Amino acid sequence: MSAVQPIDLPVDAATERQLKRGARAETETAVKRTKKRLTSRGATIAALIIAILWTTPTFGLFISSFRPKEQVATTGWWTVFWNPGFTLDNYAAVLEAGNTQLTLAGAFFNSIAITVPATVFPLVIASLAAYAFAWIDFKGKNWMFIGVFALQIVPLQMALVPLLSLFSRGLNIGGVQIFDGLNAGGSYAQVWIAHTIFALPLAIFLLHNFVSEIPRELIEAARVDGAGHGQIFFRIVLPLTMPAIASFAIFQFLWVWNDLLVALVFADGRVAPMTKLLAEITGKYGQEWHLLTAGAFVSILVPLIVFFALQRFFVRGLLAGSTKG
């Protein structure tokens, strides 16, 4: 019994426009119905209240960072609306503050020099490892992935001293020196390696879950066309996983930028990031609130720029796989 083949009937221009209007109206109706189902007046009001409560302290910090020392010490930031007074002296003073080796302005560039590579390195390694675990068959793959997953439960504090000893003394097993220490004190290398090691387990796990959801038919079609693993990864997997990569990049960037613990252990002298200098300034200028507000706002400026610049990728990464069709 032969299958019935559909035929295309001739349609004039007016009928085609009418069909397009009907399809567009149906789509708009479905979108409105979905929005109505997912949103409500109460949820909108609650979201606005939360947004106001969340942003008010940041706004107050921003206003206080531009107010003169006398006004910051005697009045609240909200008095600026009826007693305005602004100055840039706070930023000039705090950027010159620091210790004998480094100022906060230098520490700001150190934070960028630490954070950008410490974000790129784990993402590159994790994306390659995620593809290997998802689409390459090799012996012991499942056990290796379980080991990577188990590394997430290891507390960061437990690895700091062994890792510092590994950097300074190298690896010695049974009296045999496997390799010497890095002798990288006072450089960025120690901080880059530490942050990369600490980020890899979670990065591999999250990206693997995303990469493994790519349709198998797409990968097999590329293999039939003669594509190797490199072509499949760079031309198919990498573009499709970009939302997930951008989402994790935001988290990793914020984690490294705001980190103090790893900086205290591995970043010494002239390579110290801004968090370490801010901690010293807080102890040195504990009563100088006008300087602390300026320093705090300098520290959150770059994360805000990064988040808003990558916000659309972040939302796409969070929503990926939540809907079908």
Beta strands, then each sheet from edge to edge (+ up, - down):
strand 1: 171-173
strand 2: 176-179
sheet 1: 1+ 2-
end
